[in-house]
Amino acid sequence: MRLLPSTLFGRTAAILLAIFLLAQGAAMYAVWRTVVTPLAERSADDLAARMVLAAQTWVELPPETRADYEIELFLKHNLELGKVDQPLASLLPANSFGKRLERALSKRTGQAIHLKQGPDPAWAWAEVTLAGNMLRVGYLRDNYELDAPWEAGAVFLAGALLTLAAALFLARRTSARLRQLARSAAEVGQGRLPERLPETGAEELRSLNMAFNRMADEVQALLENRTVLLSGISHDLRTPITRMHLALAMLDDADPAMVSRIEGDLREMTRLIAQMLDFARSLKGEGETEVGLGQALVEMAASCSHPELARVRESGPCRRKLSLAALNRVVGNLLENALRYGNDQPVDLELECAPEAVRIRVLDRGPGIPEAERDKVFQPFYRLEESRSRDTGGSGLGLAIVRQLADAQGWQVDLRERDGGGLVAEVVIPVRAR
């Protein structure tokens, strides 16, 4: 069982919250034990001493002066004292100060004292028997009862909460910058140059972002150099191949079968070079325009190698801003693959336009691709056929171009089995892919 959240912010928040609760609990316990409890005990004991002294003084005074003494107690000490014949029936609702006062009174008088409540709930009463007189002593609760210092506790708690909030704010900012770094790293892995990270903030984060920006620039430079080199080599190979075609055409007494085989090899080399150039172009970013996807698929189906087998199904009008050249290359390669291996059965192009993403599916009725091979077929020059015949297996670059170009655009390409047999190749284009 995982106790901590999976995100950095969640873990930081959980750890800070646990430390905060433990620290505040320990602090409140220490304050309660060393400050609140001793103050409450002292206050209860002082009040008990004052009440007992007042009762003892009343007993010792001459009867004619007791009334004046009772008035003085009320005016100067907020205490009421008088002789009664019957005890009060209602006990005071239990509270911590009342229990402390009862213990202090019982200890000083040697009697079992219980605080009682009269008609006015603002007063609490204790009944003491001295010299054969039942005396009732009352005090104004708001003036004597020591409540827990909630105001000080609230201020203390507010300060701690502000500290916790500040720590969580800083942790959230840090985790947000790390998430931005992760997104930018994913873009670099897809061969794109991400937006430069801000080289501001704490020294560690600033150094990290500066290093990442340098790395992204270097990776992009390497990719561009590779693309230029690949394009240059592929382009330069066309010249000697053209010369070889001319040389074969000028041979008069050569073996026709041999010449035919050489010409076939040259045509295959030309086709392979064309695919290599497509592969190189797929690594370059291309401009985006507003595209009607339904019309684009219709035109794609009309210009494919077997237009009579290609059928377009669209759920409704769908326009998105994207690279039309990239769309034609990605979906076009998937369509040609489906036509090549579709056993001469119709191939469907489906368009699903949702607010969050556009989904384009190419469905065929061919032999399909085993699940274990579905990732491998996107590798350059990988073919499912054991034979290396170009007529059956192609060059192995079509799906590699699809994956490279889809990654560069921020799209997703998936292959899965089609119900009833065949293969479904799906291109998912997020609305905010770039």
Summary of the structure (lengths in Angstrom):
residues: 434
radius of gyration: 44.9
end to end distance: 37.5
largest distance: 156.9
contacts: 1186
relative contact order: 0.06
helix: 58%
strand: 15%
